[in-house]
Amino acid sequence: MGPKGNVAMNALCDRCMGCESADDKTLYELAHMDDKSMSSLVNECKYNMKELQEKAWESAQKRMEETRAGLEGKKEKLREMKEGFAYRLLEQLEGGKDLEGMMDEYLSDESRRALEEELSMMSGMEDGIQSEDIRNGLQEFVDKNLLEMDGDGIRITPKGCNRLAKYVLRKIWENLSGINSGTNPTKDEGFGVSHGFATRKYEHGDEFDRIDLESTLMKAMERHRDVEGRITFDEEDIRVRETHSDTKLYVGLIVDESGSMSGDKIHAAMDISAALSELMSRNSRDKMKLLLFSNQVREVPYWDVMNVNFAGGTTDIKSALKRFRTTTAHVTADKQVYLITDTEPNSEDGRYVGFEKAAIGVINEAQAYQREGITLNIIMLDNTPHLKEFATILARRNLGRVFFAEPKELGRVIVEDYLRSKKKQKLKRVR
């Protein structure tokens, strides 16, 4: 990154971006687990997740030490029971008691049997990390309200997702290619209003911080200068800067969750869903809608995307695009859609119809986007022949922009484009 990038990065840190910590890394790894059950976590800790492994191992060592101490105590207790029975057996045999009856009494002793079963179970316990140790290792995250432990699994809380969003956005920002656009590098917070270049006369109720001192001084110099050259001010001299509201940007993030998107692709989509929402939250007027689609379409809160079980299935791009367009028809805003997929359309209205027919439906929907002024960006995470053909059709008809990207580049591509869009909005206002 160049000097400008470093300044912007420092500004983001000042605005509570947060810096990487071991907890952030562990939370990120947990969020990317497709199976968040305790048994899966135990297996994962054997090979990965170093920080959680260390915490769980401390719990395991303590548990094993307590188990060994308890085991020795119970062995001693059982030994005493057996020795006591042996002494009684000898005494009663000398007294002419029936040996068979005494053995029945020994074998039916419930306290002895319970102790032997407990010892057998404790002896058979495996050393190493167990589910109990994972729970103990994660308790710190639960106490901080970053995780919930629900039955045999875990769940990322809204607070946890917000923390992950800051972490992911910071990682994306570090990889940006030094573009000139970016978040405003200032420590001052405030959204929705920008100062313009024009000034006007002060009116009762105007905020004092909008007073333009230079224009006020110039006005006073024009009107009031006494014989000694001193400048006097009148209320009519006070000038304030005009303001105007930022144009609202409504972003649709539409993510393919069909079977081919498993692994790095869907994880990258999860990351950008959280990171983009965090970035957009810095402008209170901007909004985002997150839609997941395969052969069906569903809307998901961005803070819950880390917990979603992805559906799999076929790819109905037309229905996904239509859902965003129709559900935001009442919204007055600049609308921009990022559709993330790795395969060509092959379904329509939930039914498999093949590429040729499905592509026609998507093109018709893209034309509706064009009529309604919605910017369509399709980001393709693969380059199969049908995808290339589909991209060519869209480009020739000028129906949307198409990007081919690796999953690891997805965050950078979308964040750069979003920041570029915000810069264009500012330029429009200046004109």
N, C-alpha and C positions, 0 to 999 in steps of 0.2 A: 504493500500500500504506500502511496505517496503521502506528502504532508497533509493534503486536504483529507485523505482517508483517515489519517491518524487523528486529526482534529475531530472529525465526525465520530470516530470510534470513542474518543474520550467523552464526547457529548452524550453518546448513548449510555456509557457507563455512569455518567453523572445522573442520567435519568432512570436509574435503577435497573439497568440491564442485568446487573449481577455478573459476577465472575465465576469461572468454572471451579467447582469444588468436587471432592470425592462423592458427596451426596448427590450432586447434579448428575454425575456420570452414572451412578448406580440407578437413580430414578429413570434416566434415559434408557438404560439397559432393560429395566423392568418394563417400561412402556412398550418396548419393541419385542417383548416376548409374546408369541401368538397364544401360547398356553400359559396362563398365569396361575396355575394350580400349585399347591405346595410340593407335590411330588415332582413336578417339572422344575420347580425352583431348586429342590435338593439336587437333582441331576445337573442342572446348569451350574450350580456352585462348585461342582467337582472339577470343572474345566475352565469356567469363565467367572466374571463378576468378582474380581479380586477383593474389592472393598467389602462387599457383603459376605464373601467367604471368610474374611478375617473376623468380622463381627460374629458370624455364626459359629466359627471354630472356637472362639472364646467361650461361647455358651456351651458348645459340645464338650470342651475339656472340663468345664465346671460340672456339667451334668454327669460325665463319666466318672469324675472323682467322687461325686456324691453317690453314684451308683455302686462304685467299688466299695466305698465305706459301708454303705447299706448292705451290700452283698456279704461282706465279711461278718457284719453283726448278725445277719440272719443265719449264716452258716454256723456261727458259734451257738446261736439259740437252738438250732436243729440238733447240733452235736450234744448239747446239754439234755435235750429231750430224749435222744436215743440212749445216752448214758443212764439217765434216770430210769428209763424203761428197763434197761438191762439189769440194773440193781434190783428193781422190784421183781423182775422175772426170776432172778436167782433166789430172792427171799421166798417168793411164793412157791417155787419148785421145791425148796427145802421143806416147806410146810405142806407139801403134798397136793398143791393146786393142779388143776388141769391145764397142760401146756396149750392145747388147742383153743381153749376158751380165752387164754391170755393173748394169743396171737390175733384172735378175732377182735379183741378189745384194742390192740395196738393198731391194727389195720383200719379200724373204724374211727380212729381219733381224728375228728374234723380239724382241729387246730394244727395238728402235724401235717395233715394232707394239704391244707391251705398254704402252710409255710413251704412245703416242698414244691408246690406248683409255682409259687411266687419266685422261689430260688431258680427254678428251671427257666422261667420267663426272663428273669434278670440275667442269667448266664447266657441266654440265647440272644440278648440284645447286641446289635452290631455297633462296633465303634465307628466314629466318624459323624458327619453332620446329618441330623434328622430334622423332620418337619418342625419339631419343637424349637430347635436351634435357629431355624430360619425365622420363625415367628419372633424369637427374642432379638435376632439381628435386625429385624424390620421395625421393632417397637419404637425406635427413635423417630422413624418416618411417620408412624401413626400418631405419636405424641405431637408432632409438628403439623398434623392434619394434612400431610402430603399423600398418605395412603390410607386405605381402609382394608382391614382383613375380614373378608366375608366368607364364613364357612371354611372351605378348603382352598380358597384362592384369595387374591388381592385385587384391589381396584384403585386406580389413580383418582384422587379427589380433584374438584375444580381448582383448589389452591395448588395442588401438585401440578396440574396441567399448566396453570399460569407460570409457575416456576420453570417448567420444561420449555414453555414458549419463549421465555427470555433467554434460556440457555441455547436453544436451537437458533434463535434469531441472531444471537451473538456469534455463533459458529458460522452462520451464513454470511454475516456482515464481514467477518474476517477473510472470507473467500471472495468478496466482491472485487471486481477488476478495476477499482479506482475510477468509477464513473463520477462525473461532476455532480449529478443529482444525488440527493440524500436527505436524511432528516435534518431539520434546521439545527445547526450546532449552537444551541443556546441552553443555558441552565434554567431559563424562565419557562414555565408551563403556561399553556393557554391555547385554546383551539377555536376555530370557527370564524375568527375575525382577523383581517389584515389591514394595516394602515396603507392608504393610498398616497398619491403624489399631490392631489388637489387639496386646497384649504378653503375654508369658508368662515364667516363671522361666528363667533361664539354665541350659543343659545343656551338659555337656562336648562340645566339638566345634563349638559355635556360633561363627560369625564375629564377631570383636570389633566390626566396623563396624556390626553390627546392634544393639548395645547402645543402649537408649533411656535417655539420661541423666536426663531429667525424671522418667520413671516410676521409675527406680532411686532417685533422690533422695527422691521422695515415699514410696517403700516404706521407705527407711531412716529417714525422719523419723517414720513411724508406729511403728516397732519399736524404734529405738535412739536415745535422747537421754539423755546423762548429766546429773548434777546441775548442771554448769556450762553446760548448754545445747548442748554440742558434739554433732555428729552422727557416729555411727560406722557403718561399713558391714560387712555380713556377706555371704558368698557368696549366701545365699538372697535378698538384697535386689536382686541384679542382674536386671534385666528386659531382654529382647530383643524386637525387633519381629518379629511373624509375617511370613512371606513367602508368596507364592503364584506359581505359574508363569503366564505369559501364555498365553492360548488361542491355539493355532496357527491361522493363516489360510492356507488353500490357495486360491490364485487361478488361475483358468483364463482365459487370454487367447486367444480363438478368433477368428482373422482370416480374412476372406473374401479369397481371392486369385484370384477369377474375373476375366475380362477387363475388366469394367466398373470394377474397382478400380484401374486403372492411374493413374499420375501422382500428384497431391497426396494422394489418398486412401491409397494403399498406402505412400507415404512417411510420412504421419502415423502409420499403424499401425506401421511400423518404429520410428519415434521412441518411441512409447509403450511398445513392447515392451522397448526398452533402458532407458528411463527408469524404468518401473515396477519392473523387476527391480533396478535400482540402489537405488530407494527401499525396496523390500522387503528388500534385503540388510542394512539397518540393524536388522532384527529377525531374529535367526538362526533363529527358529522358523517364520517365514513362508516359504512356498514358492510358486513359480509354474510353471505348465505352459503352454507356448506351442504352439498348434496352428494350422496353416494348412489351409484347405480350399477346394476348388472342387467338382469331381465326385469327388475323393478327399480323404482327410485324412492329414496328416503332422505329426509332432512335430519341432520345430526348436529347438536350443539357442538361448537368447536372444542369446548372443554371436556367433552366426553369421547372424542374420537380415539383417544389412547386406550379406551376400554372396549371398542367395538369389535365384535366378532364378524369378520367380513364374510359376505354371503356366498361369493362364487357365482357361477352361472354364465349366461350369455351376455351380449353387449348391446343394449338398447340406447344408443346415443340420442336419437331423436326425442324420446320421452324425457330424458334428462334435461336436454336443452329447453324443451317446451315447458317443463315444470318451473324452471327459473323464470322464463319469459312471462308466463301467465301469473305466477305468484308475486311478481314485482311490477305488474302492469300499472298499478295505482301509484307507484313511487316515482316522484320527480327527481331525477338524479342522472349523472353520467353513469351508465351501466357498462361494466366490463366483465367478461366471463373468461375463466381459465378452465378449459376442459382437459383433464389428464387421463390418457389412456395408453394402452400398449397393443391394442388390436383394432381391427377394422369393425365397423358396425355390422351386426348380423341379425339383429332382432328389431321388432317394432311392436309397440303396445304389449310387450311381454311375451311375444311369440317369435320363434325363430323363423326368419324369412330369407336368410342368405344375404350375401354382401350386396349384390346388384340392387335388389329392392330396398334394402335398409339404407344404402347410400343415397338413393333418390329421396327418401324421407328426411334424411339429415340435411340434404341440400335445400329442400323446401323450407325446413325450419331455419336454416342459415339465412335464407332469403327474407324470412320474417324478421330475423334479427337485424338485417340490413335496413329494412323498411322502418323499424322502430328505433334505429340508432344505437343498437347494442353492439359493442365491440366484442368480437369473438376471437379468442386465441385458443388454438388446439395444440397441446403439448404432447408429442408422441414419444413414448419411452421405448420404442422399437422401430425397426425400419423394414418390416416385411413388405413384399411386393404390393399387396392390397392396400397397406397403409400409404405407401408412396403414391399409388394410383389415386387414392382418396385425397391426399394432400394436393396433388396436381389439379384435380377437378376443382377443389375449393379455391386454389390460387388463380386459376384461369378465369374463374367467374368473380374474382375479387370478393369472396364471401367470408373471408377471415384470414387471420395470420396463422401459419403453421410452424411450429418449432419441433425439431428432432433433438432430444436430449437424453443423456445418461441419467439414471436415477440420482447419482451423487450431484448432478448439476441442476436438478429440478428447483431447489430452493433459490439458488442464485438467479436462475432465469426469471422466476416469477417476481422475486423481490426487486430486481433491477427494473423489470418492466413496470411494476407498480410505482416505483419511485419516478420513473420516466413519465408516467401518466400524470402524477402529481405535479411534476415540473411543467408539463404542458398546460395544466389547468392554471398555474400561476401566470404563465406567459399570456394566456387568453385574457386574464383579468387586467394585466398591465395594458394590453392593447385597447 
